[in-house]
Amino acid sequence: MSVVPNILSCICCMQDFGIRVLYDIGVVSTKEPFKCLINQGLILGEVEYTAYRDNEGKWVSADSDSSLSDCIQEKVPADKITKVGDNYVLKDDPNIRLNARAYKMSKSRGNVINPDDVVSEYGADSLRLYEMFMGPLRDSKTWSTGGIEGVHRFLGRTWRLVVGAPLPDGSYKDGTMVTDVEPTFEQLRVLHKCMARVSEEIQETRFNTAISAMMEFVNAAYKWDTQPKSVIDSFVLLLSPFAPHLAEELWFRLGHAQSLAHEQFPEAKNEYLKESEIVL
């Protein structure tokens, strides 16, 4: 059995081969290292907008009958473009249609997004959340700086929902805005519907729609007169796999001494999933 440590060190590189060898020598009881293999889609660079000029320097629409191969290509900044229907056109001349395409990130195209820069500006949770929110896990997706700003605002709204508005100097007071009161049936219904949806979407690796469900919860919670602690506790646990740093900080502010990593993931109760009204 002295070969086992050496075999284990190779599993990180060759999981499938390594697990089969371990199975053959009787160390493990299964032939497969994973229940399911998921190949993630590629994240492409931001959309590039290309316009065309003829030999006289005049704009040529991308849907023109003229041969675009004889035209001069010109990359156009996003702030000079608008969308009309399904097409992108010049703001100054809506008759000029452009080609819009996202390319694989590469140094030669100059469209590489450095994760360190994103983390420095928006935080690790925003980057993590945005990558899951971009779309289905298996699909290729196009990076958009505007998109990460959206999820960054969502995390900010979540923070203010629990902690409250900032003080005049920009800092936040200690503690939270939650109250130790019994939640109403409607509040529990909103929470458990969110729980059920997030749990289902995680199982199906539809992380983008799980995040959408949490956004809907936050929107609903802002309309409540009170924020019951038991409800907010459960929501923070739901959020933790997606934004672990923010969730951990909120968890301690909610008065918990132990990390939420030791807590059980919340489960929805069927009694709160039934609609109170049915429209005929």
N, C-alpha and C positions, 0 to 999 in steps of 0.2 A: 504493500500500500504506500510505499515511499514515493511512488510516481504521482500520487494524487495532488500534492501542492503544486508541482510543475504543470499539471494539466489545468488546474484551476486558474493559474496565472494566464493561460492562453484563452480562457473563455471570453474575455472582454473583446478579443479580436475575432474569434471564431466560435460564437455561441453555439451555433447549430452543430458543428463538428465536435466541439468539446463536450456538449451534453450527450451526444451519442456515444462517445468514448466512455464517459462516466457511466452511462447506462449499461454498456457492454461489460464493464468490470464490476457492476453491481453496486455502485456508489449512490446512484439516484434511481428513482422508480419510474421515470417518464422519459420518452424518447425526444420530446419536443421542448425547447426552452421557453416558448411563449405560447399563449393560447391564441393569439392573433398577431399578425404582422401588418403594420400600417405604414405605408410609404407616404411621407408628407409631400405636399406640393411645393413647387419652387416659388420663392418670393422674388418677383421681378422688380426692376428699378421703376422709378416714377415714369409716368406716361410722357413721351416726347412728342411734340407737335411739329410737323414738317410742312412747310409751305413751298411753293414753286414759283420761280420767275423765268420768263422767257429771255431770249438774248437781248431784248431791249429793256430788260429790268422790270417789266410789267408782271403783276401777279397773274398766275394761272391756277384756276380752281382744280382741286384734286380729282373732281369728277368730270373734268373737261374731256372733250373728244381728242384734244391734242395729245401728242406723245409726250408723257412726262419724263421719259428717259433723256430727252434733249434739253430739259429745263434744269435750272440751277436750284438745288435744294437749299433751304434755309430753315434753321431751327428757330422757332418762335417761342418767346417766353409765355408762360401760362397766363400772366396778367393782361396779355393782349389778345386773349382768345375768349370766346363765349360759346356756349352750347345751344344749338337750335335743333330741337327734335333729337334725333340720334346722331347728329353731325356736329363737328367743331368747325367754327368759322372765325374769321378775323373780326374783331370788334369794330374796326374802322371800315370794313367792307364785308358785310355779311354774305355777299355773293361768292366770296372766296372760301372754298371749303379746304380744310387741311386734313392730312393724314395723322391719325393719333395711334401710337403704338408703344407698348412697353417692352423693353428688351431685358435680357438676362444681365444681371449686374456684372460689370467688368471694369478693370482699371482703364482699358483702352477707350471705353465709351465715357468714362468719367461719371458713371451713375451709381457708384458704390455707396451704400449707406453704412457708416461706421457705427456699430452699436454703442461704443463708448461715448460717442458724441450725443446720441439719443438719450442715454442714461444720464449724462451730465445735465442735459436740458430739461428732461421730463421725468426722470427717475426710472428705476428698474421695473417697478410695478406697471407703469404706463407702457413700457416697451413690451413686457410680457403679456399684458392684457390686450394690447393692440394686435400683436401677432396672432392671438387666438380669435380676435374679433374680425379679422380681415375677411374671413370666409371659411368654407368647409376645409377641414384639415387636409384632405387628399388633393384639393384643387390648387393649381397655380394661382397666385394672387399678385396684384400690383401694389407696390408700396405707395403710400400717400402721406405726406407730412401733415396735411390737413386732417387725416383720419386719426393720427395719434394725438393730435390736439383735442379731438372729440372725446376719446377715452380718458385723457388727462383731466378734462373738465368733469367727467363723470366721477372720477376718484375724488376730485375736489368737492363735488356736491355731496358725496358719501361722507367725507370727513366732516363737512359743516353740518350735515344732518345729525351726526352723533356728538360732535364737539361744540358746535355753535359757530357763530360768525366771528371773524377775527377782531381783536382789540384795535384801537386807533393806531397803535404802533406796529400793527401787522402780525403780532404774536397771538397765541391762543391761550385762554385760561386753562387751568388744570381741570381734570374731570371731564364730564360730558353733560349733554342736555337731556339725557334720558331720565325717566322717573320710574320709581319702583311701584307701579300701579298695575292692576289687572287689565290686560288687553281686552278690547271689545271683540265680539264675534267677528265683525267685519275685518278688524286688523289681523286676527288669526287666519281668517279666510285668505286674505291677500298674501300673508306670509307662507301658508302651507301650499297655496297654488304655485308660488315662486319655488318653494322647496321641491315640489313634485316635478316641475318643469326642469329645474337645474339638474336634479338627479338623473332624470331620463336623458337629457341632452349629454351629460357627461358620459353615461354608459354608451351612447351612440357616437361619441367623439364629435358632437356638434357644439363645440365650445362657443362659437359665435352666437348661436341662439340662446345658449345658457346665459351669456353676458347680457343679451337683450332682455331676458326675463328679470335679471337683477336691476337693470336700468328702469324697467317698468315698476319694480317694487319701490325704488328710491323716489320715483315721481309720485307714486301714491302716498308714500310715507310723509312727504313734504306737506301734504294736505291735512294731516292729522293734527289735532290739538295737542296731543301728548305723544311721546315716543316711549312706549313701555319697554323696560329693560329686557324682559324675557324675549320679546320680539326682536329687538336689536341684537341681542346676544346671538340668537339663531341666525340672523342675517349675516353677521360678521363671520360666523363659521362657514356659511355658504360661500362667502367672498374669499375666504382664506386660500383655497387652491389657486385662485386666479390672481390675487394681489396679496401675497403673503406678508410683505413688510407692513403695508398699511393696516391689514387686518390684525396683525400682532400688536401694533401700537394701540389700535382701538380696543383690543381685548384687554390690555392692561389698564387702559383708561376707564374701562367699564368696571374695574375693581377686582379683576381676577389675578391671583398670585401666580398661577401656573400657566405655562405656554398653551396656546390653543392647539398646538400640535398633538397634545395628549387627549384632546376632547373627541368625542364621537361625532361623526358627521350627522347633521340633523336629518330626520326622516319625516315626511309628510303624513298626516293623519287623514284618512278618508272622510271623516265626519266634517272636515272643513273644506273639502273639495267639491261638495255639492253646491250647485247654483241655488241661491235663495229665491230667484225669480225666473220664470220661464215665459218667454214671449211666444204666443201662439199666432 
